[in-house]
Amino acid sequence: MNPTERIKQLLKKHSVSLIMIGLIAYIWFRPPATVTDLNQALPNLPFTTLDGRMGTLESLRGKVVLVNFWATWCPYCRKEMPAIQQFYQDYQDRGFEVLAFSTDDDAAKAARYMREAGYSFPAAMAGADIQQAFGPISQIPMSMIIDRDGRLRHHIKGQVYYGRIEDLVKPLLAPNPPPRSPR
C-alpha cells in the first residue's frame, strides 16, 4: 500500500477522533462567548485600585472602558489577560481604558498577580456594590464595554480575545461625526 493510500485509510478510520480533537483545540483557544448589546445607564460607582488610587465610573467619562471581572484562579481569565493588556497598550492613547475587577477574596494576591504578570491596566476588587451595579456576576471571565458617555453598551459572558475586543470597541472609539448644517 502506498503512503497516500495509507494516510487516506487512517483519516477515514479516525475521522471522528480528529474532528473531536480539532473541536477541543478550537474551544480551548477561542472559547465561545455570548455578547449582548445594550444601551444602559450606570450609577457613578467609586472604586479603589489595587495600588491605592481612588476613582469613579464618572471619572472615566470621555473614554471607552472595558470592565473585566476575573480571578487569579480562573484559567480563562489568565488566558484572556495578555490580549486585554495588548489592546490596552495599542489603544490607550486613543481614549480606551481598562478597569479589571478581581473577584478573589485576597486583594494582596490579586495585586501580586497583576504585578508579577506585568499588567499595567488598573485593577480593583469587585465588592458587592460593584457586582450589584453590573448585574449578577454569574460566571467569570465576564466583561462589559462602556461608551464615552458612560453607558453600558456590550456585555460579554466568556473569554475575550484581541479581535473580539477590537470589533466591539473600535466603533465606539470613532469620533462622532460633526452635526449636519441645515441647507
BELTAWO-V77453 format. One record per backbone hydrogen bond with DSSP energy under -1.0 kcal/mol. NH is the residue of the N-H (numbers start at 1). CO is the residue of the C=O. E is the energy in kcal/mol with one decimal. If there is no record, write none. Layout:
NH_CO_E, NH_CO_E
This chain:
6_2_-2.1, 7_3_-2.3, 8_4_-2.3, 9_5_-2.3, 10_6_-2.4, 11_7_-2.8, 12_8_-2.4, 13_9_-2.3, 14_10_-2.3, 18_14_-2.4, 19_15_-2.3, 20_16_-2.3, 21_17_-2.4, 22_18_-2.4, 23_19_-2.5, 24_20_-2.5, 25_21_-2.4, 26_22_-2.4, 27_23_-2.5, 28_24_-2.3, 29_25_-2.3, 30_26_-2.8, 34_157_-2.3, 36_155_-2.8, 38_153_-3.7, 40_152_-2.1, 45_43_-1.5, 47_55_-2.7, 49_53_-3.1, 50_123_-3.2, 52_49_-2.3, 55_47_-2.6, 57_45_-1.7, 60_57_-1.5, 61_58_-1.7, 62_148_-2.9, 63_60_-1.8, 64_95_-2.8, 65_146_-2.3, 66_97_-2.6, 67_144_-3.2, 68_99_-2.0, 69_142_-3.5, 70_101_-2.1, 74_71_-1.2, 78_74_-2.2, 79_75_-1.8, 80_76_-1.9, 81_77_-1.7, 84_80_-2.0, 85_81_-2.7, 86_82_-2.5, 87_83_-2.5, 88_84_-2.5, 89_85_-2.5, 90_86_-2.2, 91_87_-2.2, 92_88_-1.9, 94_91_-1.8, 95_92_-1.4, 96_91_-1.3, 97_64_-2.6, 99_66_-2.6, 100_122_-2.5, 101_68_-3.5, 102_124_-3.1, 103_70_-3.1, 110_106_-1.9, 111_107_-2.7, 112_108_-2.5, 113_109_-2.3, 114_110_-2.4, 115_111_-2.5, 116_112_-3.1, 117_113_-2.3, 119_114_-2.0, 124_100_-2.7, 126_102_-3.0, 127_125_-1.4, 131_127_-2.5, 132_128_-2.5, 133_129_-1.9, 134_130_-1.5, 135_132_-1.2, 138_136_-1.4, 142_69_-1.5, 143_156_-2.8, 144_67_-2.7, 145_154_-2.4, 146_65_-2.9, 147_151_-2.7, 150_147_-2.0, 152_40_-3.3, 153_145_-3.2, 154_145_-1.5, 155_36_-2.3, 156_143_-3.7, 157_34_-2.6, 158_141_-1.9, 165_161_-2.4, 166_162_-2.8, 167_163_-2.5, 168_164_-1.6, 169_165_-2.9, 170_166_-2.0, 173_169_-1.4, 174_170_-1.2
